[in-house]
Structure formats: structure tokens, C-alpha cells
Amino acid sequence: MVGAACAYYAARSGLSVTVIDRGPVAGGTTGAGEGNLLVSDKEPGPELELALLSTRLWRELSDVLPPRVEYEAKGGLVVASGEASLMVLRDLAARQERAGVKNQEVAGDGLRDLEPHLSPDLAGGFHYPQDAQVQPALAAAHLLRAGRDSGRVLLRLGEDVTGVLKGVSGDVRGVRTASGDLRAPWVVNAAGTWGGRLAHLAGVDLPVLPRRGFVLVTEPLPRVVRHKVYTADYVADVASGSAALQTSAVVEGTPAGPVLIGASRERVGFDRTLSVEALRRLAAQATRLFPVLSRVRAIRTYAGFRPYLPDHLPAIGPDPRVPGLLHACGHEGAGIGLAPATGMIIARILSGGELPMDVAPFRPDRFKQASPGTPRTP
Ligand SMILES: Cc1cc2nc3c(=O)[nH]c(=O)nc-3n(C[C@H](O)[C@H](O)[C@H](O)COP(=O)(O)OP(=O)(O)OC[C@H]3O[C@@H](n4cnc5c(N)ncnc54)[C@H](O)[C@@H]3O)c2cc1C
């Protein structure tokens, strides 16, 4: 998704781009997530700023991309089970509002006007009209197609980048794949969870780590869930750096019918083993929120590895350690949402345009050197 967005905006800036992926389109984490485009779960700060810019860009993209990318400006509903968690939400909502996020408190007895099937015993919540949703794999594919149709984006799938070519002064000159060398003055590392490995090929350290997540998919249903609905606990889980299993139900309907129930978080390396415990917890939390789901069958599950940087911010921009190398990776659980703003920033840097926001917090060289797997401080 992030590479597709970088290619799309770079092409729109008049640049010629070759996208190289060792797999198919959306064969990485993009094909394993839910596609929420959220501002509601973000603390005020650089990530929220990036999300607000992306929200606007996603709206623009929804006019360019075909309806089958399932863009829905459906809004989010964050709910609290008791007065204590409602107070936490109130505090966050007030701070977010000052940062430009629209939200509105919903009393406990008003929640079911928005979501008729919600459990009746919730204390209240907040409605976030700017939250939206998209089908990530299709969105990535159609962004690439739009780039290709412009005549400026070339797609090379099934090709592993095995080396980064450099000139005598250490500046980037292209990449190496099994098919040969591809010469280019700029290389953008949009390798997601594998961004650290690609950085390593260029001789620099970028501590991207995998944070595993499972999603549970139900049989197709009529629209029983209208918004993206999640509990106050989810916000804390997103911000947490804990390696332990965390689950907090995030429930949403899709235009195709299945309800998606996410999302677990744990740091277990690239272990793909199915975790029945994670799925059991997700199902229990989702049915607590929407009792109607207890009568519904789960038909499948999928897992992915969020590209995680220790301070929860992506790496976006040029790497001062290797001229010509840019990074656009490490977006953790928000890479679908944050992709357009990332793509626009990368394109502006490459074409010398004006940056749409301050990108200093995303500097790729902000981490101290440390041993692999050790959380590092900025
Ligand atoms: C369970 C789960 C739920 C999620 N839900 C959401 C959500 O609701 N909203 C949201 O915004 N985000 C969500 N995310 C996070 C989101 O999916 C990621 O942040 C996003 O997909 C990252 O996109 P990317 O393009 O950076 O990485 P990827 O999609 O992983 O793309 C990286 C690509 O690089 C390629 N690659 C790597 N190394 C090489 C190499 N050496 N040579 C060639 N190609 C290479 C890979 O094949 C891959 O296709 C979720 C993630 C998970 C796991």
C-alpha cells in the first residue's frame, strides 16, 4: 500500500517509477489487515497530523479509484464499558478536537441509535465522522493501475531486491535483482516489515520489527455493524509497546457482507502459527460488544505482521547516511490509513516540491544503534 501510494504520487509529480516487489500486489502486510482509515485512535502529534492529511487525500482518491476499492466514509464509534473508561475517552477526544479531529460524545442510551445491535449496557462513547474504511489489497492494486495508466509506473512483480547499488561516493545508484541491475538515482524503501532488511542492504540500520495481528472474518451478513466500532481499550493497546498478547475488539461490517473482527497485537517475530487464544479472545470481546454475533459463524482468519518501529512512528524521508536512499516504512497498524500522506511527502521530496507538513519526527536516522530486537530510543 505504501509503495503503491509513493509510486502514484511520484508519477503525478512527473517522475518515472519502477515498483519492484518480490511477491504479488498486496502480498505483504497490506493483504493481511483491515483497511481502517482512522484518526480516532491517535494521540495528538505527528502521527495524527499525518492521518488528518491522509484522511483528506483518501477522500480525493475515492473519486479517482473505482467503487470496488470499497472506500466508505462510515465514521468510527468508540465505546466505553464504564464511567472510568468514558472519562479517558473524553480527555482524548478533547485533546484531539484541539488538533482538528471532529468528534461528538454519545450518551449510553444514544449508542443504539447509531448501532442498533450494540450491547445495551455500555456507558457511552464518541462518534468520529472522519474515520473511514477501504479494502486495502484492492486499493493498492488500483493505485498501481492508475500509476501504470499514467504511463509513468512500471510494475515488476516476483523480483526480490537483493542489493542496493552504490557509486564510489556511497550514493545510491539503483537496486539489484535476480533479473539484473536497475539503475535509478533514487531508491525508496517501502518494504514494510522487511524495511529493516532492505535498509541493511544499503548499509544502514533501521529497527523495523514485526508485530503480529490476527483478524477473524465472519460469514457474510446483512449490515449489522454500520460503523467501525471499538472499545476504549483499543487506543491503549495501539500505543503500547508491550510484547505480550493484547486483544481489544475492533468490529466492522464490509460492503461484501463479512464482519471483520480485529485485532490482536503481539511481538513473536515472524511466527505464523495460528493462535487459538488470540482468536478466542477476539470472538469473546466482539460478541460482548455485539451479542448478535454469538449466533454467527467465523469462516476464516488471517494474520499479518505490522511494521513496528520502537517509537510507533514511521520512517519517512531521505536517509542522510546514504544519499539517494529514502524510506517509507514502519507504519505499524496504520499503514493503509497513512499511505497517501506518506506517498505525497515522498513525491514532494523527490520532485523538490513544498512539504505538506513537518516531517522531522519521521527522520529515518533518529534511532541509536542497538543490537537487533532491542527496543531503541529516539
Ligand atoms: C491484523 C492487522 C490489521 C491491520 N489493520 C489495519 C487497519 O485497519 N488500518 C491500517 O491503516 N493499517 C492496518 N494494519 C497495518 C497495515 O496493514 C500496514 O501498516 C500496511 O499494510 C503496511 O504497508 P506497507 O506497504 O508498508 O507494507 P507491505 O504491505 O508489507 O508491503 C511491503 C512489500 O515489500 C515487499 N518486499 C519486502 N522485501 C522485499 C525485497 N527484498 N524485494 C522485493 N520486495 C520486497 C513485500 O513483498 C511486500 O509486498 C493492519 C495490520 C495487521 C497485521
The ligand as a Tripos MOL2 file, in Angstrom:
@<TRIPOS>MOLECULE
LIG
   53    58     1     0     0
SMALL
NO_CHARGES

@<TRIPOS>ATOM
      1 C1         -4.1240   -7.7210   11.6150 C.3       1 LIG1
      2 C2         -3.7760   -6.3980   11.0440 C.ar      1 LIG1
      3 C3         -4.7410   -5.4130   10.9360 C.ar      1 LIG1
      4 C4         -4.4110   -4.1810   10.3910 C.ar      1 LIG1
      5 N1         -5.3940   -3.2450   10.2450 N.ar      1 LIG1
      6 C5         -5.0880   -2.0470    9.7180 C.ar      1 LIG1
      7 C6         -6.0870   -1.0780    9.5350 C.ar      1 LIG1
      8 O1         -7.2420   -1.3150    9.8260 O.2       1 LIG1
      9 N2         -5.7380    0.1220    9.0230 N.ar      1 LIG1
     10 C7         -4.4420    0.4220    8.6810 C.ar      1 LIG1
     11 O2         -4.1840    1.5400    8.2430 O.2       1 LIG1
     12 N3         -3.4760   -0.4940    8.8110 N.ar      1 LIG1
     13 C8         -3.7700   -1.7090    9.3350 C.ar      1 LIG1
     14 N4         -2.7940   -2.6310    9.5070 N.ar      1 LIG1
     15 C9         -1.4270   -2.2580    9.1910 C.3       1 LIG1
     16 C10        -1.1980   -2.2150    7.7150 C.3       1 LIG1
     17 O3         -1.6680   -3.4180    7.1380 O.3       1 LIG1
     18 C11         0.2910   -1.9860    7.4320 C.3       1 LIG1
     19 O4          0.7540   -0.8480    8.1360 O.3       1 LIG1
     20 C12         0.4910   -1.7520    5.9450 C.3       1 LIG1
     21 O5         -0.0590   -2.7990    5.2020 O.3       1 LIG1
     22 C13         1.9650   -1.6050    5.6370 C.3       1 LIG1
     23 O6          2.0410   -1.4400    4.2440 O.3       1 LIG1
     24 P1          3.4450   -1.4510    3.5230 P.3       1 LIG1
     25 O7          3.1940   -1.1600    2.1080 O.co2     1 LIG1
     26 O8          4.3900   -0.6010    4.2870 O.co2     1 LIG1
     27 O9          3.9680   -2.9480    3.7600 O.3       1 LIG1
     28 P2          3.6020   -4.2970    2.9510 P.3       1 LIG1
     29 O10         2.1990   -4.3430    2.5750 O.co2     1 LIG1
     30 O11         4.1120   -5.4280    3.7830 O.co2     1 LIG1
     31 O12         4.4500   -4.1480    1.6490 O.3       1 LIG1
     32 C14         5.8530   -4.3270    1.6490 C.3       1 LIG1
     33 C15         6.1950   -5.0610    0.3820 C.3       1 LIG1
     34 O13         7.5980   -5.1290    0.2690 O.3       1 LIG1
     35 C16         7.9070   -6.3330   -0.3830 C.3       1 LIG1
     36 N5          9.3050   -6.6490   -0.1010 N.ar      1 LIG1
     37 C17         9.9060   -6.7650    1.0990 C.ar      1 LIG1
     38 N6         11.2110   -7.0190    0.9410 N.ar      1 LIG1
     39 C18        11.4530   -7.0560   -0.3950 C.ar      1 LIG1
     40 C19        12.6090   -7.2640   -1.1950 C.ar      1 LIG1
     41 N7         13.8100   -7.5030   -0.6540 N.pl3     1 LIG1
     42 N8         12.4780   -7.2330   -2.5410 N.ar      1 LIG1
     43 C20        11.2780   -7.0080   -3.1210 C.ar      1 LIG1
     44 N9         10.1460   -6.7990   -2.4090 N.ar      1 LIG1
     45 C21        10.2330   -6.8100   -1.0610 C.ar      1 LIG1
     46 C22         6.9430   -7.3420    0.2050 C.3       1 LIG1
     47 O14         6.7610   -8.4480   -0.6610 O.3       1 LIG1
     48 C23         5.6770   -6.5010    0.3810 C.3       1 LIG1
     49 O15         4.7670   -6.6660   -0.6880 O.3       1 LIG1
     50 C24        -3.0890   -3.8910    9.9960 C.ar      1 LIG1
     51 C25        -2.1280   -4.8970   10.0690 C.ar      1 LIG1
     52 C26        -2.4620   -6.1400   10.5890 C.ar      1 LIG1
     53 C27        -1.4120   -7.1860   10.6650 C.3       1 LIG1
@<TRIPOS>BOND
     1     1     2 1
     2     2     3 ar
     3     2    52 ar
     4     3     4 ar
     5     4     5 ar
     6     4    50 ar
     7     5     6 ar
     8     6     7 ar
     9     6    13 1
    10     7     8 2
    11     7     9 ar
    12     9    10 ar
    13    10    11 2
    14    10    12 ar
    15    12    13 ar
    16    13    14 ar
    17    14    15 1
    18    14    50 ar
    19    15    16 1
    20    16    17 1
    21    16    18 1
    22    18    19 1
    23    18    20 1
    24    20    21 1
    25    20    22 1
    26    22    23 1
    27    23    24 1
    28    24    25 2
    29    24    26 1
    30    24    27 1
    31    27    28 1
    32    28    29 2
    33    28    30 1
    34    28    31 1
    35    31    32 1
    36    32    33 1
    37    33    34 1
    38    33    48 1
    39    34    35 1
    40    35    36 1
    41    35    46 1
    42    36    37 ar
    43    36    45 ar
    44    37    38 ar
    45    38    39 ar
    46    39    40 ar
    47    39    45 ar
    48    40    41 1
    49    40    42 ar
    50    42    43 ar
    51    43    44 ar
    52    44    45 ar
    53    46    47 1
    54    46    48 1
    55    48    49 1
    56    50    51 ar
    57    51    52 ar
    58    52    53 1
@<TRIPOS>SUBSTRUCTURE
     1 LIG1         1 GROUP 0 **** ****
